[in-house]
Amino acid sequence: MALHYHCRHCGTKIGTLQKQTLNSEQLGFNHLNNEDRQDMIVYDSAGDIHVKAICEDCHESLQRNPDLHENDYIIH
């Protein structure tokens, strides 16, 4: 099982964790409500988990330009 983190705004690969035993508390998934969990976490047929997060560049852009929150994607 691998966890693949991608930016929800620009699609950039943030990183991958390769570990066989990870639980939701170690990953912080237990802090998400059901709606956020469904929006952010996708399981594929190979057993890998894909997590939508936010990269540093998009985070910085959103802090400088809060109106960008209206857009699904941020190009930088």
mmJSON file of the N, C-alpha and C atoms, coordinates in Angstrom:
{"data_MODEL":{"atom_site":{
"group_PDB":["ATOM","ATOM","ATOM","ATOM","ATOM","ATOM","ATOM","ATOM","ATOM","ATOM","ATOM","ATOM","ATOM","ATOM","ATOM","ATOM","ATOM","ATOM","ATOM","ATOM","ATOM","ATOM","ATOM","ATOM","ATOM","ATOM","ATOM","ATOM","ATOM","ATOM","ATOM","ATOM","ATOM","ATOM","ATOM","ATOM","ATOM","ATOM","ATOM","ATOM","ATOM","ATOM","ATOM","ATOM","ATOM","ATOM","ATOM","ATOM","ATOM","ATOM","ATOM","ATOM","ATOM","ATOM","ATOM","ATOM","ATOM","ATOM","ATOM","ATOM","ATOM","ATOM","ATOM","ATOM","ATOM","ATOM","ATOM","ATOM","ATOM","ATOM","ATOM","ATOM","ATOM","ATOM","ATOM","ATOM","ATOM","ATOM","ATOM","ATOM","ATOM","ATOM","ATOM","ATOM","ATOM","ATOM","ATOM","ATOM","ATOM","ATOM","ATOM","ATOM","ATOM","ATOM","ATOM","ATOM","ATOM","ATOM","ATOM","ATOM","ATOM","ATOM","ATOM","ATOM","ATOM","ATOM","ATOM","ATOM","ATOM","ATOM","ATOM","ATOM","ATOM","ATOM","ATOM","ATOM","ATOM","ATOM","ATOM","ATOM","ATOM","ATOM","ATOM","ATOM","ATOM","ATOM","ATOM","ATOM","ATOM","ATOM","ATOM","ATOM","ATOM","ATOM","ATOM","ATOM","ATOM","ATOM","ATOM","ATOM","ATOM","ATOM","ATOM","ATOM","ATOM","ATOM","ATOM","ATOM","ATOM","ATOM","ATOM","ATOM","ATOM","ATOM","ATOM","ATOM","ATOM","ATOM","ATOM","ATOM","ATOM","ATOM","ATOM","ATOM","ATOM","ATOM","ATOM","ATOM","ATOM","ATOM","ATOM","ATOM","ATOM","ATOM","ATOM","ATOM","ATOM","ATOM","ATOM","ATOM","ATOM","ATOM","ATOM","ATOM","ATOM","ATOM","ATOM","ATOM","ATOM","ATOM","ATOM","ATOM","ATOM","ATOM","ATOM","ATOM","ATOM","ATOM","ATOM","ATOM","ATOM","ATOM","ATOM","ATOM","ATOM","ATOM","ATOM","ATOM","ATOM","ATOM","ATOM","ATOM","ATOM","ATOM","ATOM","ATOM","ATOM","ATOM","ATOM","ATOM","ATOM","ATOM","ATOM","ATOM","ATOM","ATOM","ATOM","ATOM"],
"id":[1,2,3,4,5,6,7,8,9,10,11,12,13,14,15,16,17,18,19,20,21,22,23,24,25,26,27,28,29,30,31,32,33,34,35,36,37,38,39,40,41,42,43,44,45,46,47,48,49,50,51,52,53,54,55,56,57,58,59,60,61,62,63,64,65,66,67,68,69,70,71,72,73,74,75,76,77,78,79,80,81,82,83,84,85,86,87,88,89,90,91,92,93,94,95,96,97,98,99,100,101,102,103,104,105,106,107,108,109,110,111,112,113,114,115,116,117,118,119,120,121,122,123,124,125,126,127,128,129,130,131,132,133,134,135,136,137,138,139,140,141,142,143,144,145,146,147,148,149,150,151,152,153,154,155,156,157,158,159,160,161,162,163,164,165,166,167,168,169,170,171,172,173,174,175,176,177,178,179,180,181,182,183,184,185,186,187,188,189,190,191,192,193,194,195,196,197,198,199,200,201,202,203,204,205,206,207,208,209,210,211,212,213,214,215,216,217,218,219,220,221,222,223,224,225,226,227,228],
"type_symbol":["N","C","C","N","C","C","N","C","C","N","C","C","N","C","C","N","C","C","N","C","C","N","C","C","N","C","C","N","C","C","N","C","C","N","C","C","N","C","C","N","C","C","N","C","C","N","C","C","N","C","C","N","C","C","N","C","C","N","C","C","N","C","C","N","C","C","N","C","C","N","C","C","N","C","C","N","C","C","N","C","C","N","C","C","N","C","C","N","C","C","N","C","C","N","C","C","N","C","C","N","C","C","N","C","C","N","C","C","N","C","C","N","C","C","N","C","C","N","C","C","N","C","C","N","C","C","N","C","C","N","C","C","N","C","C","N","C","C","N","C","C","N","C","C","N","C","C","N","C","C","N","C","C","N","C","C","N","C","C","N","C","C","N","C","C","N","C","C","N","C","C","N","C","C","N","C","C","N","C","C","N","C","C","N","C","C","N","C","C","N","C","C","N","C","C","N","C","C","N","C","C","N","C","C","N","C","C","N","C","C","N","C","C","N","C","C","N","C","C","N","C","C","N","C","C","N","C","C"],
"label_atom_id":["N","CA","C","N","CA","C","N","CA","C","N","CA","C","N","CA","C","N","CA","C","N","CA","C","N","CA","C","N","CA","C","N","CA","C","N","CA","C","N","CA","C","N","CA","C","N","CA","C","N","CA","C","N","CA","C","N","CA","C","N","CA","C","N","CA","C","N","CA","C","N","CA","C","N","CA","C","N","CA","C","N","CA","C","N","CA","C","N","CA","C","N","CA","C","N","CA","C","N","CA","C","N","CA","C","N","CA","C","N","CA","C","N","CA","C","N","CA","C","N","CA","C","N","CA","C","N","CA","C","N","CA","C","N","CA","C","N","CA","C","N","CA","C","N","CA","C","N","CA","C","N","CA","C","N","CA","C","N","CA","C","N","CA","C","N","CA","C","N","CA","C","N","CA","C","N","CA","C","N","CA","C","N","CA","C","N","CA","C","N","CA","C","N","CA","C","N","CA","C","N","CA","C","N","CA","C","N","CA","C","N","CA","C","N","CA","C","N","CA","C","N","CA","C","N","CA","C","N","CA","C","N","CA","C","N","CA","C","N","CA","C","N","CA","C","N","CA","C","N","CA","C","N","CA","C","N","CA","C","N","CA","C","N","CA","C"],
"label_alt_id":[null,null,null,null,null,null,null,null,null,null,null,null,null,null,null,null,null,null,null,null,null,null,null,null,null,null,null,null,null,null,null,null,null,null,null,null,null,null,null,null,null,null,null,null,null,null,null,null,null,null,null,null,null,null,null,null,null,null,null,null,null,null,null,null,null,null,null,null,null,null,null,null,null,null,null,null,null,null,null,null,null,null,null,null,null,null,null,null,null,null,null,null,null,null,null,null,null,null,null,null,null,null,null,null,null,null,null,null,null,null,null,null,null,null,null,null,null,null,null,null,null,null,null,null,null,null,null,null,null,null,null,null,null,null,null,null,null,null,null,null,null,null,null,null,null,null,null,null,null,null,null,null,null,null,null,null,null,null,null,null,null,null,null,null,null,null,null,null,null,null,null,null,null,null,null,null,null,null,null,null,null,null,null,null,null,null,null,null,null,null,null,null,null,null,null,null,null,null,null,null,null,null,null,null,null,null,null,null,null,null,null,null,null,null,null,null,null,null,null,null,null,null,null,null,null,null,null,null],
"label_comp_id":["MET","MET","MET","ALA","ALA","ALA","LEU","LEU","LEU","HIS","HIS","HIS","TYR","TYR","TYR","HIS","HIS","HIS","CYS","CYS","CYS","ARG","ARG","ARG","HIS","HIS","HIS","CYS","CYS","CYS","GLY","GLY","GLY","THR","THR","THR","LYS","LYS","LYS","ILE","ILE","ILE","GLY","GLY","GLY","THR","THR","THR","LEU","LEU","LEU","GLN","GLN","GLN","LYS","LYS","LYS","GLN","GLN","GLN","THR","THR","THR","LEU","LEU","LEU","ASN","ASN","ASN","SER","SER","SER","GLU","GLU","GLU","GLN","GLN","GLN","LEU","LEU","LEU","GLY","GLY","GLY","PHE","PHE","PHE","ASN","ASN","ASN","HIS","HIS","HIS","LEU","LEU","LEU","ASN","ASN","ASN","ASN","ASN","ASN","GLU","GLU","GLU","ASP","ASP","ASP","ARG","ARG","ARG","GLN","GLN","GLN","ASP","ASP","ASP","MET","MET","MET","ILE","ILE","ILE","VAL","VAL","VAL","TYR","TYR","TYR","ASP","ASP","ASP","SER","SER","SER","ALA","ALA","ALA","GLY","GLY","GLY","ASP","ASP","ASP","ILE","ILE","ILE","HIS","HIS","HIS","VAL","VAL","VAL","LYS","LYS","LYS","ALA","ALA","ALA","ILE","ILE","ILE","CYS","CYS","CYS","GLU","GLU","GLU","ASP","ASP","ASP","CYS","CYS","CYS","HIS","HIS","HIS","GLU","GLU","GLU","SER","SER","SER","LEU","LEU","LEU","GLN","GLN","GLN","ARG","ARG","ARG","ASN","ASN","ASN","PRO","PRO","PRO","ASP","ASP","ASP","LEU","LEU","LEU","HIS","HIS","HIS","GLU","GLU","GLU","ASN","ASN","ASN","ASP","ASP","ASP","TYR","TYR","TYR","ILE","ILE","ILE","ILE","ILE","ILE","HIS","HIS","HIS"],
"label_asym_id":["A","A","A","A","A","A","A","A","A","A","A","A","A","A","A","A","A","A","A","A","A","A","A","A","A","A","A","A","A","A","A","A","A","A","A","A","A","A","A","A","A","A","A","A","A","A","A","A","A","A","A","A","A","A","A","A","A","A","A","A","A","A","A","A","A","A","A","A","A","A","A","A","A","A","A","A","A","A","A","A","A","A","A","A","A","A","A","A","A","A","A","A","A","A","A","A","A","A","A","A","A","A","A","A","A","A","A","A","A","A","A","A","A","A","A","A","A","A","A","A","A","A","A","A","A","A","A","A","A","A","A","A","A","A","A","A","A","A","A","A","A","A","A","A","A","A","A","A","A","A","A","A","A","A","A","A","A","A","A","A","A","A","A","A","A","A","A","A","A","A","A","A","A","A","A","A","A","A","A","A","A","A","A","A","A","A","A","A","A","A","A","A","A","A","A","A","A","A","A","A","A","A","A","A","A","A","A","A","A","A","A","A","A","A","A","A","A","A","A","A","A","A","A","A","A","A","A","A"],
"label_entity_id":["1","1","1","1","1","1","1","1","1","1","1","1","1","1","1","1","1","1","1","1","1","1","1","1","1","1","1","1","1","1","1","1","1","1","1","1","1","1","1","1","1","1","1","1","1","1","1","1","1","1","1","1","1","1","1","1","1","1","1","1","1","1","1","1","1","1","1","1","1","1","1","1","1","1","1","1","1","1","1","1","1","1","1","1","1","1","1","1","1","1","1","1","1","1","1","1","1","1","1","1","1","1","1","1","1","1","1","1","1","1","1","1","1","1","1","1","1","1","1","1","1","1","1","1","1","1","1","1","1","1","1","1","1","1","1","1","1","1","1","1","1","1","1","1","1","1","1","1","1","1","1","1","1","1","1","1","1","1","1","1","1","1","1","1","1","1","1","1","1","1","1","1","1","1","1","1","1","1","1","1","1","1","1","1","1","1","1","1","1","1","1","1","1","1","1","1","1","1","1","1","1","1","1","1","1","1","1","1","1","1","1","1","1","1","1","1","1","1","1","1","1","1","1","1","1","1","1","1"],
"label_seq_id":[1,1,1,2,2,2,3,3,3,4,4,4,5,5,5,6,6,6,7,7,7,8,8,8,9,9,9,10,10,10,11,11,11,12,12,12,13,13,13,14,14,14,15,15,15,16,16,16,17,17,17,18,18,18,19,19,19,20,20,20,21,21,21,22,22,22,23,23,23,24,24,24,25,25,25,26,26,26,27,27,27,28,28,28,29,29,29,30,30,30,31,31,31,32,32,32,33,33,33,34,34,34,35,35,35,36,36,36,37,37,37,38,38,38,39,39,39,40,40,40,41,41,41,42,42,42,43,43,43,44,44,44,45,45,45,46,46,46,47,47,47,48,48,48,49,49,49,50,50,50,51,51,51,52,52,52,53,53,53,54,54,54,55,55,55,56,56,56,57,57,57,58,58,58,59,59,59,60,60,60,61,61,61,62,62,62,63,63,63,64,64,64,65,65,65,66,66,66,67,67,67,68,68,68,69,69,69,70,70,70,71,71,71,72,72,72,73,73,73,74,74,74,75,75,75,76,76,76],
"pdbx_PDB_ins_code":[null,null,null,null,null,null,null,null,null,null,null,null,null,null,null,null,null,null,null,null,null,null,null,null,null,null,null,null,null,null,null,null,null,null,null,null,null,null,null,null,null,null,null,null,null,null,null,null,null,null,null,null,null,null,null,null,null,null,null,null,null,null,null,null,null,null,null,null,null,null,null,null,null,null,null,null,null,null,null,null,null,null,null,null,null,null,null,null,null,null,null,null,null,null,null,null,null,null,null,null,null,null,null,null,null,null,null,null,null,null,null,null,null,null,null,null,null,null,null,null,null,null,null,null,null,null,null,null,null,null,null,null,null,null,null,null,null,null,null,null,null,null,null,null,null,null,null,null,null,null,null,null,null,null,null,null,null,null,null,null,null,null,null,null,null,null,null,null,null,null,null,null,null,null,null,null,null,null,null,null,null,null,null,null,null,null,null,null,null,null,null,null,null,null,null,null,null,null,null,null,null,null,null,null,null,null,null,null,null,null,null,null,null,null,null,null,null,null,null,null,null,null,null,null,null,null,null,null],
"Cartn_x":[0.84,0.0,0.887,0.525,1.24,0.227,0.665,-0.147,0.475,-0.325,0.139,-0.574,0.199,-0.347,-0.185,-1.3,-1.31,-2.02,-1.609,-2.25,-3.624,-4.622,-5.981,-6.176,-5.281,-5.446,-4.651,-3.423,-2.583,-2.212,-2.496,-2.207,-0.783,0.06,1.455,1.544,2.447,2.684,3.48,2.916,3.558,4.498,4.091,4.947,4.221,4.973,4.439,5.014,4.161,4.596,4.438,5.484,5.446,5.545,4.432,4.434,3.261,3.461,2.413,1.364,1.762,0.799,0.721,-0.313,-0.597,-2.066,-2.357,-3.767,-4.21,-5.511,-6.061,-5.613,-5.352,-4.876,-3.455,-2.595,-1.233,-1.229,-2.178,-2.253,-3.076,-3.797,-4.634,-6.005,-6.339,-7.63,-8.79,-8.518,-9.577,-10.099,-9.37,-9.801,-10.736,-10.909,-11.77,-13.197,-14.157,-15.541,-15.779,-16.916,-17.183,-17.159,-17.695,-17.714,-16.302,-15.461,-14.074,-13.311,-13.553,-12.878,-13.217,-14.489,-14.904,-14.321,-14.175,-13.645,-12.133,-11.428,-9.971,-9.277,-9.943,-9.274,-9.924,-9.089,-9.566,-8.728,-9.392,-8.72,-8.764,-7.625,-7.632,-7.652,-7.767,-7.915,-6.652,-5.506,-4.249,-4.063,-4.997,-4.889,-4.164,-3.754,-3.093,-4.132,-3.701,-4.566,-4.047,-4.944,-4.601,-5.271,-4.454,-4.944,-4.786,-5.874,-5.833,-5.474,-4.366,-3.893,-3.646,-2.764,-2.42,-0.905,-0.316,1.134,1.487,2.756,3.214,2.95,3.145,2.942,1.485,0.559,-0.865,-1.291,-0.767,-1.081,-0.648,0.546,1.057,0.213,-0.155,-0.999,-2.346,-2.931,-4.223,-4.129,-3.019,-2.845,-2.726,-2.028,-1.855,-3.107,-3.862,-5.037,-6.223,-6.881,-7.978,-9.126,-9.28,-10.342,-10.114,-8.911,-8.621,-9.358,-9.87,-10.627,-11.847,-12.296,-13.461,-13.144,-11.857,-11.438,-11.125,-11.435,-11.081,-9.579,-8.982,-7.573,-6.844,-5.61,-4.765,-3.572,-3.336,-2.183,-1.122,0.08,1.179,2.446],
"Cartn_y":[-1.17,0.0,1.235,2.185,3.457,4.589,5.674,6.884,7.911,8.403,9.393,10.703,11.741,13.065,13.953,14.548,15.451,16.739,17.847,19.124,19.157,19.512,19.578,20.734,21.719,22.902,22.851,22.382,22.386,20.992,19.964,18.585,18.13,18.978,18.629,17.48,16.541,15.456,16.017,15.888,16.406,15.367,14.112,13.059,11.739,10.701,9.349,8.701,8.013,7.219,5.757,4.984,3.549,2.839,2.371,1.671,0.708,-0.454,-1.47,-1.25,-0.707,-0.553,0.892,1.552,2.912,2.961,3.605,3.723,5.175,5.37,6.7,7.711,7.273,8.194,8.665,7.776,8.172,9.186,9.056,9.936,11.191,11.219,12.365,12.325,11.218,11.096,11.094,10.714,10.661,12.061,13.111,14.483,15.017,14.264,14.695,14.228,15.058,14.585,13.735,13.071,12.153,12.845,14.054,14.79,15.111,15.603,15.915,14.65,13.594,12.321,11.836,11.919,11.491,12.396,13.678,14.637,14.506,14.151,14.197,12.86,11.74,10.445,9.523,8.958,8.028,6.754,5.625,4.32,3.743,3.269,2.675,1.155,0.513,-0.946,-1.683,-1.023,-1.648,-1.56,-0.899,-0.758,0.491,1.319,2.574,3.616,4.588,5.672,6.965,7.742,9.025,10.116,11.031,12.079,13.436,14.188,15.551,16.476,17.184,18.119,19.459,20.261,21.54,21.718,22.081,22.272,23.653,23.86,25.118,26.302,26.111,27.211,27.654,26.707,27.053,27.651,27.127,27.68,29.147,29.416,30.78,31.681,31.179,31.961,32.279,31.316,31.522,32.516,32.528,33.49,34.914,35.062,36.389,36.857,35.911,36.231,35.377,35.721,34.899,34.683,35.575,35.4,34.184,33.633,32.431,31.2,31.272,30.15,29.824,30.775,30.559,29.612,29.435,28.61,27.188,26.234,24.838,24.598,25.278,25.083,26.415,26.377,27.566,27.291,28.167,28.031,29.0,28.465,29.341,28.95],
"Cartn_z":[0.0,0.0,0.0,-0.836,-0.879,-0.769,-0.182,-0.103,-1.028,-1.948,-2.907,-2.608,-2.34,-2.052,-3.28,-3.719,-4.859,-4.457,-5.058,-4.776,-5.444,-4.68,-5.195,-6.158,-6.143,-6.974,-8.274,-8.232,-9.438,-9.917,-9.112,-9.516,-9.282,-8.741,-8.484,-7.482,-7.755,-6.804,-5.631,-4.443,-3.237,-2.649,-2.692,-2.158,-2.064,-1.731,-1.602,-0.356,0.383,1.531,1.172,1.365,1.12,2.465,2.946,4.222,4.242,4.788,4.779,5.859,6.992,8.079,8.529,8.069,8.494,8.881,9.992,10.359,10.23,10.272,10.035,11.095,12.299,13.34,13.055,12.574,12.236,11.092,10.182,9.022,9.274,10.387,10.711,10.062,9.385,8.71,9.704,10.926,11.942,12.294,11.908,12.174,11.09,10.007,8.911,9.144,8.754,8.792,7.545,7.47,6.361,5.01,4.944,3.679,3.201,4.104,3.74,3.373,4.088,3.806,2.405,2.02,0.685,-0.391,-0.084,-1.045,-1.215,-0.159,-0.166,-0.393,-0.123,-0.136,-1.167,-2.038,-3.062,-2.968,-2.984,-2.96,-4.366,-4.875,-6.206,-6.129,-7.277,-7.331,-6.89,-6.91,-6.479,-4.97,-4.276,-2.832,-2.393,-3.349,-3.005,-2.631,-1.863,-1.422,-2.032,-2.615,-3.212,-2.385,-1.874,-0.984,-1.668,-1.687,-2.208,-1.056,-1.215,-0.191,-0.879,-0.35,-0.976,-0.904,-2.042,-2.079,-1.515,-1.243,-0.652,-1.573,-2.879,-3.825,-3.852,-3.909,-3.919,-2.582,-1.503,-0.182,-0.098,-0.575,-0.564,-1.471,-2.647,-3.563,-2.946,-2.254,-1.617,-0.464,0.246,1.33,0.799,-0.333,-0.926,-1.658,-2.211,-3.027,-2.585,-1.507,-0.984,-1.974,-2.952,-3.94,-4.834,-4.835,-5.621,-5.083,-3.871,-3.301,-4.146,-4.959,-5.815,-6.975,-7.295,-8.428,-7.987,-8.862,-8.59,-8.772,-9.744,-10.046,-10.011,-9.57,-9.527,-10.424,-11.36,-12.232,-11.747,-11.482,-11.049,-11.739],
"occupancy":[1.0,1.0,1.0,1.0,1.0,1.0,1.0,1.0,1.0,1.0,1.0,1.0,1.0,1.0,1.0,1.0,1.0,1.0,1.0,1.0,1.0,1.0,1.0,1.0,1.0,1.0,1.0,1.0,1.0,1.0,1.0,1.0,1.0,1.0,1.0,1.0,1.0,1.0,1.0,1.0,1.0,1.0,1.0,1.0,1.0,1.0,1.0,1.0,1.0,1.0,1.0,1.0,1.0,1.0,1.0,1.0,1.0,1.0,1.0,1.0,1.0,1.0,1.0,1.0,1.0,1.0,1.0,1.0,1.0,1.0,1.0,1.0,1.0,1.0,1.0,1.0,1.0,1.0,1.0,1.0,1.0,1.0,1.0,1.0,1.0,1.0,1.0,1.0,1.0,1.0,1.0,1.0,1.0,1.0,1.0,1.0,1.0,1.0,1.0,1.0,1.0,1.0,1.0,1.0,1.0,1.0,1.0,1.0,1.0,1.0,1.0,1.0,1.0,1.0,1.0,1.0,1.0,1.0,1.0,1.0,1.0,1.0,1.0,1.0,1.0,1.0,1.0,1.0,1.0,1.0,1.0,1.0,1.0,1.0,1.0,1.0,1.0,1.0,1.0,1.0,1.0,1.0,1.0,1.0,1.0,1.0,1.0,1.0,1.0,1.0,1.0,1.0,1.0,1.0,1.0,1.0,1.0,1.0,1.0,1.0,1.0,1.0,1.0,1.0,1.0,1.0,1.0,1.0,1.0,1.0,1.0,1.0,1.0,1.0,1.0,1.0,1.0,1.0,1.0,1.0,1.0,1.0,1.0,1.0,1.0,1.0,1.0,1.0,1.0,1.0,1.0,1.0,1.0,1.0,1.0,1.0,1.0,1.0,1.0,1.0,1.0,1.0,1.0,1.0,1.0,1.0,1.0,1.0,1.0,1.0,1.0,1.0,1.0,1.0,1.0,1.0,1.0,1.0,1.0,1.0,1.0,1.0,1.0,1.0,1.0,1.0,1.0,1.0],
"B_iso_or_equiv":[0.0,0.0,0.0,0.0,0.0,0.0,0.0,0.0,0.0,0.0,0.0,0.0,0.0,0.0,0.0,0.0,0.0,0.0,0.0,0.0,0.0,0.0,0.0,0.0,0.0,0.0,0.0,0.0,0.0,0.0,0.0,0.0,0.0,0.0,0.0,0.0,0.0,0.0,0.0,0.0,0.0,0.0,0.0,0.0,0.0,0.0,0.0,0.0,0.0,0.0,0.0,0.0,0.0,0.0,0.0,0.0,0.0,0.0,0.0,0.0,0.0,0.0,0.0,0.0,0.0,0.0,0.0,0.0,0.0,0.0,0.0,0.0,0.0,0.0,0.0,0.0,0.0,0.0,0.0,0.0,0.0,0.0,0.0,0.0,0.0,0.0,0.0,0.0,0.0,0.0,0.0,0.0,0.0,0.0,0.0,0.0,0.0,0.0,0.0,0.0,0.0,0.0,0.0,0.0,0.0,0.0,0.0,0.0,0.0,0.0,0.0,0.0,0.0,0.0,0.0,0.0,0.0,0.0,0.0,0.0,0.0,0.0,0.0,0.0,0.0,0.0,0.0,0.0,0.0,0.0,0.0,0.0,0.0,0.0,0.0,0.0,0.0,0.0,0.0,0.0,0.0,0.0,0.0,0.0,0.0,0.0,0.0,0.0,0.0,0.0,0.0,0.0,0.0,0.0,0.0,0.0,0.0,0.0,0.0,0.0,0.0,0.0,0.0,0.0,0.0,0.0,0.0,0.0,0.0,0.0,0.0,0.0,0.0,0.0,0.0,0.0,0.0,0.0,0.0,0.0,0.0,0.0,0.0,0.0,0.0,0.0,0.0,0.0,0.0,0.0,0.0,0.0,0.0,0.0,0.0,0.0,0.0,0.0,0.0,0.0,0.0,0.0,0.0,0.0,0.0,0.0,0.0,0.0,0.0,0.0,0.0,0.0,0.0,0.0,0.0,0.0,0.0,0.0,0.0,0.0,0.0,0.0,0.0,0.0,0.0,0.0,0.0,0.0],
"pdbx_formal_charge":[null,null,null,null,null,null,null,null,null,null,null,null,null,null,null,null,null,null,null,null,null,null,null,null,null,null,null,null,null,null,null,null,null,null,null,null,null,null,null,null,null,null,null,null,null,null,null,null,null,null,null,null,null,null,null,null,null,null,null,null,null,null,null,null,null,null,null,null,null,null,null,null,null,null,null,null,null,null,null,null,null,null,null,null,null,null,null,null,null,null,null,null,null,null,null,null,null,null,null,null,null,null,null,null,null,null,null,null,null,null,null,null,null,null,null,null,null,null,null,null,null,null,null,null,null,null,null,null,null,null,null,null,null,null,null,null,null,null,null,null,null,null,null,null,null,null,null,null,null,null,null,null,null,null,null,null,null,null,null,null,null,null,null,null,null,null,null,null,null,null,null,null,null,null,null,null,null,null,null,null,null,null,null,null,null,null,null,null,null,null,null,null,null,null,null,null,null,null,null,null,null,null,null,null,null,null,null,null,null,null,null,null,null,null,null,null,null,null,null,null,null,null,null,null,null,null,null,null],
"auth_seq_id":[1,1,1,2,2,2,3,3,3,4,4,4,5,5,5,6,6,6,7,7,7,8,8,8,9,9,9,10,10,10,11,11,11,12,12,12,13,13,13,14,14,14,15,15,15,16,16,16,17,17,17,18,18,18,19,19,19,20,20,20,21,21,21,22,22,22,23,23,23,24,24,24,25,25,25,26,26,26,27,27,27,28,28,28,29,29,29,30,30,30,31,31,31,32,32,32,33,33,33,34,34,34,35,35,35,36,36,36,37,37,37,38,38,38,39,39,39,40,40,40,41,41,41,42,42,42,43,43,43,44,44,44,45,45,45,46,46,46,47,47,47,48,48,48,49,49,49,50,50,50,51,51,51,52,52,52,53,53,53,54,54,54,55,55,55,56,56,56,57,57,57,58,58,58,59,59,59,60,60,60,61,61,61,62,62,62,63,63,63,64,64,64,65,65,65,66,66,66,67,67,67,68,68,68,69,69,69,70,70,70,71,71,71,72,72,72,73,73,73,74,74,74,75,75,75,76,76,76],
"auth_comp_id":["MET","MET","MET","ALA","ALA","ALA","LEU","LEU","LEU","HIS","HIS","HIS","TYR","TYR","TYR","HIS","HIS","HIS","CYS","CYS","CYS","ARG","ARG","ARG","HIS","HIS","HIS","CYS","CYS","CYS","GLY","GLY","GLY","THR","THR","THR","LYS","LYS","LYS","ILE","ILE","ILE","GLY","GLY","GLY","THR","THR","THR","LEU","LEU","LEU","GLN","GLN","GLN","LYS","LYS","LYS","GLN","GLN","GLN","THR","THR","THR","LEU","LEU","LEU","ASN","ASN","ASN","SER","SER","SER","GLU","GLU","GLU","GLN","GLN","GLN","LEU","LEU","LEU","GLY","GLY","GLY","PHE","PHE","PHE","ASN","ASN","ASN","HIS","HIS","HIS","LEU","LEU","LEU","ASN","ASN","ASN","ASN","ASN","ASN","GLU","GLU","GLU","ASP","ASP","ASP","ARG","ARG","ARG","GLN","GLN","GLN","ASP","ASP","ASP","MET","MET","MET","ILE","ILE","ILE","VAL","VAL","VAL","TYR","TYR","TYR","ASP","ASP","ASP","SER","SER","SER","ALA","ALA","ALA","GLY","GLY","GLY","ASP","ASP","ASP","ILE","ILE","ILE","HIS","HIS","HIS","VAL","VAL","VAL","LYS","LYS","LYS","ALA","ALA","ALA","ILE","ILE","ILE","CYS","CYS","CYS","GLU","GLU","GLU","ASP","ASP","ASP","CYS","CYS","CYS","HIS","HIS","HIS","GLU","GLU","GLU","SER","SER","SER","LEU","LEU","LEU","GLN","GLN","GLN","ARG","ARG","ARG","ASN","ASN","ASN","PRO","PRO","PRO","ASP","ASP","ASP","LEU","LEU","LEU","HIS","HIS","HIS","GLU","GLU","GLU","ASN","ASN","ASN","ASP","ASP","ASP","TYR","TYR","TYR","ILE","ILE","ILE","ILE","ILE","ILE","HIS","HIS","HIS"],
"auth_asym_id":["A","A","A","A","A","A","A","A","A","A","A","A","A","A","A","A","A","A","A","A","A","A","A","A","A","A","A","A","A","A","A","A","A","A","A","A","A","A","A","A","A","A","A","A","A","A","A","A","A","A","A","A","A","A","A","A","A","A","A","A","A","A","A","A","A","A","A","A","A","A","A","A","A","A","A","A","A","A","A","A","A","A","A","A","A","A","A","A","A","A","A","A","A","A","A","A","A","A","A","A","A","A","A","A","A","A","A","A","A","A","A","A","A","A","A","A","A","A","A","A","A","A","A","A","A","A","A","A","A","A","A","A","A","A","A","A","A","A","A","A","A","A","A","A","A","A","A","A","A","A","A","A","A","A","A","A","A","A","A","A","A","A","A","A","A","A","A","A","A","A","A","A","A","A","A","A","A","A","A","A","A","A","A","A","A","A","A","A","A","A","A","A","A","A","A","A","A","A","A","A","A","A","A","A","A","A","A","A","A","A","A","A","A","A","A","A","A","A","A","A","A","A","A","A","A","A","A","A"],
"auth_atom_id":["N","CA","C","N","CA","C","N","CA","C","N","CA","C","N","CA","C","N","CA","C","N","CA","C","N","CA","C","N","CA","C","N","CA","C","N","CA","C","N","CA","C","N","CA","C","N","CA","C","N","CA","C","N","CA","C","N","CA","C","N","CA","C","N","CA","C","N","CA","C","N","CA","C","N","CA","C","N","CA","C","N","CA","C","N","CA","C","N","CA","C","N","CA","C","N","CA","C","N","CA","C","N","CA","C","N","CA","C","N","CA","C","N","CA","C","N","CA","C","N","CA","C","N","CA","C","N","CA","C","N","CA","C","N","CA","C","N","CA","C","N","CA","C","N","CA","C","N","CA","C","N","CA","C","N","CA","C","N","CA","C","N","CA","C","N","CA","C","N","CA","C","N","CA","C","N","CA","C","N","CA","C","N","CA","C","N","CA","C","N","CA","C","N","CA","C","N","CA","C","N","CA","C","N","CA","C","N","CA","C","N","CA","C","N","CA","C","N","CA","C","N","CA","C","N","CA","C","N","CA","C","N","CA","C","N","CA","C","N","CA","C","N","CA","C","N","CA","C","N","CA","C","N","CA","C","N","CA","C","N","CA","C","N","CA","C"],
"pdbx_PDB_model_num":[1,1,1,1,1,1,1,1,1,1,1,1,1,1,1,1,1,1,1,1,1,1,1,1,1,1,1,1,1,1,1,1,1,1,1,1,1,1,1,1,1,1,1,1,1,1,1,1,1,1,1,1,1,1,1,1,1,1,1,1,1,1,1,1,1,1,1,1,1,1,1,1,1,1,1,1,1,1,1,1,1,1,1,1,1,1,1,1,1,1,1,1,1,1,1,1,1,1,1,1,1,1,1,1,1,1,1,1,1,1,1,1,1,1,1,1,1,1,1,1,1,1,1,1,1,1,1,1,1,1,1,1,1,1,1,1,1,1,1,1,1,1,1,1,1,1,1,1,1,1,1,1,1,1,1,1,1,1,1,1,1,1,1,1,1,1,1,1,1,1,1,1,1,1,1,1,1,1,1,1,1,1,1,1,1,1,1,1,1,1,1,1,1,1,1,1,1,1,1,1,1,1,1,1,1,1,1,1,1,1,1,1,1,1,1,1,1,1,1,1,1,1,1,1,1,1,1,1]
}}}
